[in-house]
Amino acid sequence: MGQQTDTIVLGAGMVGVSIACHLALRGRRVSLIDRRAPGRETSFGNAGLIQREAVEPHPFPRDFGNIWRVLPNKSVDIRYRAGAMLSEASPLWQYWRYSAPESFARIVPEYASLIAHCTREHEALFQPAGAEHLIRRDGWLQVFRTADAFEAFLDKARDFDTRFGVKHARVDREQLRAMEPGLGEGVCGAIHWTNTWSVTDPGGLVQAYADYFVSLGGTIVQAEATDITNDGAERQRWRVHTEQGMHSAAELVLATGPWSPEWLGRLGYDLPMFVMRGYHMHYDAANGVTLNYALMDSEKGYLLTPKKAGVRLTTGAELNTIDAPPRLGQLEAAEREARDFFALGARREATPWKGARPCLADMKPVIGPAHAHDGLWFAFGHGHQGFTLGPATGRLIGQMMDGEAPMVDMQPFRSDRF
Ligand SMILES: Cc1cc2nc3c(=O)[nH]c(=O)nc-3n(C[C@H](O)[C@H](O)[C@H](O)COP(=O)(O)OP(=O)(O)OC[C@H]3O[C@@H](n4cnc5c(N)ncnc54)[C@H](O)[C@@H]3O)c2cc1C
């Protein structure tokens, strides 16, 4: 006999844990199932930014200058494996099409409607979870090496403020070097995104939200899900089969991040999903210098962020399949640039961490009811901002499940939009 609960959430990354908290707060009996402890996968290794400024998702590079730059597969920000481009050709082709200027212009305000809630919704969880000590509210610095790129992005920042309430300050070279004495000579200024927050231990924050979920009466099951069914005598009861037994509930939320395509295929859904992999490594800071802020080397495309574990370098996007072996050239290239950019010391780990951003072709997550089944809910595909958007997604799923008007128009995030 399997264990019965009102709702099962499958996947305990930032998205699944946040959903589980909101459903428990609404008085549901919730089981959260993951093969690992909470927050040990993609939500563990990211840059830990709660990105109020990320009102634009990341489009496929379409201008010829960028395409020629990326094509030799030597750039720091984007790499690809040709075989993966072929096996993922269909979703990537759609990604290319959605990245066309007219459709991208439609997508931006839709995406921004979710981002607008990110810091407030994290606060609604980290305060009761007692995790405020992991949060920094001092923004991050997008650093530029050339004046042209700096001025062009300042125009964009002013537009983000007018349209979406994103706050920034212009930081000139001398001020920047005073704020961040470990920076090298070749910088010309920065945009300080002031209403963005960051987290010193991303995996630790997910774990704190998971502990809060348990304190609300939720159950965590650590087991690999091997199958999902909803057939048999009790129709509309969802069953998650694991190596340690079966769990069933009237409603099931699929929050399996980059592993979602495998479940979608089995359940009969064809959504254009792919992954953008990324790596991290921790370093000492050299010569007693500390990294004071999260920094992006904007024209190269990687981040340095101060973490409990050291200075964390996170890489840009690698278009590859989720299970392909690690390819370390991109991290090595970023590290070479970073040593010129900031006073980096020795590596702290023998092997880099690898993760995969779960992406949809139109750069927006799917959040809401599955269009071909009752009692099945989707919450995946948050791409570059799943750590940012987990808590907002949790509130939205709770509102929709209870038949309330969601705080955001959910039309752009439906599963039948493709
Ligand atoms: C290098 C890098 C930097 C990033 N930086 C940022 C950033 O600064 N800010 C930001 O907002 N986002 C960032 N992101 C993106 C962000 O990390 C992801 O969007 C987010 O973590 C996705 O969360 P998730 O809960 O959907 O997925 P995950 O955290 O991957 O959780 C999915 C869970 O499902 C579980 N699961 C899957 N299949 C099964 C199964 N069969 N049985 C049991 N469990 C299963 C997995 O074990 C996993 O725990 C970054 C990503 C990368 C790679």
Ligand as a Chemical Component Dictionary entry (heavy atoms), coordinates in Angstrom:
data_LIG
# 
_chem_comp.id                   LIG 
_chem_comp.type                 NON-POLYMER 
_chem_comp.pdbx_formal_charge   0 
_chem_comp.three_letter_code    LIG 
# 
loop_
_chem_comp_atom.comp_id 
_chem_comp_atom.atom_id 
_chem_comp_atom.alt_atom_id 
_chem_comp_atom.type_symbol 
_chem_comp_atom.charge 
_chem_comp_atom.model_Cartn_x 
_chem_comp_atom.model_Cartn_y 
_chem_comp_atom.model_Cartn_z 
_chem_comp_atom.pdbx_ordinal 
LIG C1  C1  C 0 26.330 28.288 -13.735 1  
LIG C2  C2  C 0 24.912 28.698 -13.379 2  
LIG C3  C3  C 0 24.676 29.937 -12.773 3  
LIG C4  C4  C 0 23.365 30.324 -12.481 4  
LIG N1  N1  N 0 23.158 31.506 -11.789 5  
LIG C5  C5  C 0 21.898 31.859 -11.422 6  
LIG C6  C6  C 0 21.650 33.031 -10.644 7  
LIG O1  O1  O 0 22.570 33.744 -10.220 8  
LIG N2  N2  N 0 20.361 33.344 -10.349 9  
LIG C7  C7  C 0 19.320 32.577 -10.761 10 
LIG O2  O2  O 0 18.166 32.926 -10.489 11 
LIG N3  N3  N 0 19.512 31.430 -11.441 12 
LIG C8  C8  C 0 20.766 31.053 -11.785 13 
LIG N4  N4  N 0 20.973 29.912 -12.504 14 
LIG C9  C9  C 0 19.802 29.107 -12.917 15 
LIG C10 C10 C 0 19.235 28.325 -11.742 16 
LIG O3  O3  O 0 20.271 27.677 -11.041 17 
LIG C11 C11 C 0 18.210 27.298 -12.227 18 
LIG O4  O4  O 0 17.262 27.921 -13.068 19 
LIG C12 C12 C 0 17.453 26.710 -11.034 20 
LIG O5  O5  O 0 18.362 26.199 -10.075 21 
LIG C13 C13 C 0 16.480 25.625 -11.470 22 
LIG O6  O6  O 0 15.825 25.164 -10.302 23 
LIG P1  P1  P 0 14.893 23.902 -10.336 24 
LIG O7  O7  O 0 14.349 23.735 -8.971  25 
LIG O8  O8  O 0 13.957 24.032 -11.487 26 
LIG O9  O9  O 0 15.898 22.698 -10.726 27 
LIG P2  P2  P 0 16.933 21.871 -9.812  28 
LIG O10 O10 O 0 17.543 22.724 -8.779  29 
LIG O11 O11 O 0 17.844 21.133 -10.730 30 
LIG O12 O12 O 0 15.987 20.824 -9.091  31 
LIG C14 C14 C 0 15.404 19.738 -9.789  32 
LIG C15 C15 C 0 15.408 18.560 -8.849  33 
LIG O13 O13 O 0 14.705 17.462 -9.454  34 
LIG C16 C16 C 0 15.298 16.285 -8.952  35 
LIG N5  N5  N 0 14.963 15.150 -9.806  36 
LIG C17 C17 C 0 15.037 15.085 -11.162 37 
LIG N6  N6  N 0 14.665 13.877 -11.594 38 
LIG C18 C18 C 0 14.331 13.153 -10.488 39 
LIG C19 C19 C 0 13.889 11.815 -10.274 40 
LIG N7  N7  N 0 13.718 10.952 -11.285 41 
LIG N8  N8  N 0 13.639 11.407 -9.016  42 
LIG C20 C20 C 0 13.825 12.238 -7.965  43 
LIG N9  N9  N 0 14.264 13.503 -8.103  44 
LIG C21 C21 C 0 14.514 13.952 -9.351  45 
LIG C22 C22 C 0 16.793 16.601 -8.956  46 
LIG O14 O14 O 0 17.499 15.730 -8.075  47 
LIG C23 C23 C 0 16.815 18.057 -8.514  48 
LIG O15 O15 O 0 17.051 18.205 -7.129  49 
LIG C24 C24 C 0 22.269 29.481 -12.812 50 
LIG C25 C25 C 0 22.517 28.229 -13.384 51 
LIG C26 C26 C 0 23.815 27.831 -13.663 52 
LIG C27 C27 C 0 24.061 26.460 -14.255 53 
# 
loop_
_chem_comp_bond.comp_id 
_chem_comp_bond.atom_id_1 
_chem_comp_bond.atom_id_2 
_chem_comp_bond.value_order 
_chem_comp_bond.pdbx_ordinal 
LIG C1  C2  SING 1  
LIG C2  C3  SING 2  
LIG C2  C26 DOUB 3  
LIG C3  C4  DOUB 4  
LIG C4  N1  SING 5  
LIG C4  C24 SING 6  
LIG N1  C5  DOUB 7  
LIG C5  C6  SING 8  
LIG C5  C8  SING 9  
LIG C6  O1  DOUB 10 
LIG C6  N2  SING 11 
LIG N2  C7  SING 12 
LIG C7  O2  DOUB 13 
LIG C7  N3  SING 14 
LIG N3  C8  DOUB 15 
LIG C8  N4  SING 16 
LIG N4  C9  SING 17 
LIG N4  C24 SING 18 
LIG C9  C10 SING 19 
LIG C10 O3  SING 20 
LIG C10 C11 SING 21 
LIG C11 O4  SING 22 
LIG C11 C12 SING 23 
LIG C12 O5  SING 24 
LIG C12 C13 SING 25 
LIG C13 O6  SING 26 
LIG O6  P1  SING 27 
LIG P1  O7  DOUB 28 
LIG P1  O8  SING 29 
LIG P1  O9  SING 30 
LIG O9  P2  SING 31 
LIG P2  O10 DOUB 32 
LIG P2  O11 SING 33 
LIG P2  O12 SING 34 
LIG O12 C14 SING 35 
LIG C14 C15 SING 36 
LIG C15 O13 SING 37 
LIG C15 C23 SING 38 
LIG O13 C16 SING 39 
LIG C16 N5  SING 40 
LIG C16 C22 SING 41 
LIG N5  C17 SING 42 
LIG N5  C21 SING 43 
LIG C17 N6  DOUB 44 
LIG N6  C18 SING 45 
LIG C18 C19 SING 46 
LIG C18 C21 DOUB 47 
LIG C19 N7  SING 48 
LIG C19 N8  DOUB 49 
LIG N8  C20 SING 50 
LIG C20 N9  DOUB 51 
LIG N9  C21 SING 52 
LIG C22 O14 SING 53 
LIG C22 C23 SING 54 
LIG C23 O15 SING 55 
LIG C24 C25 DOUB 56 
LIG C25 C26 SING 57 
LIG C26 C27 SING 58 
# 
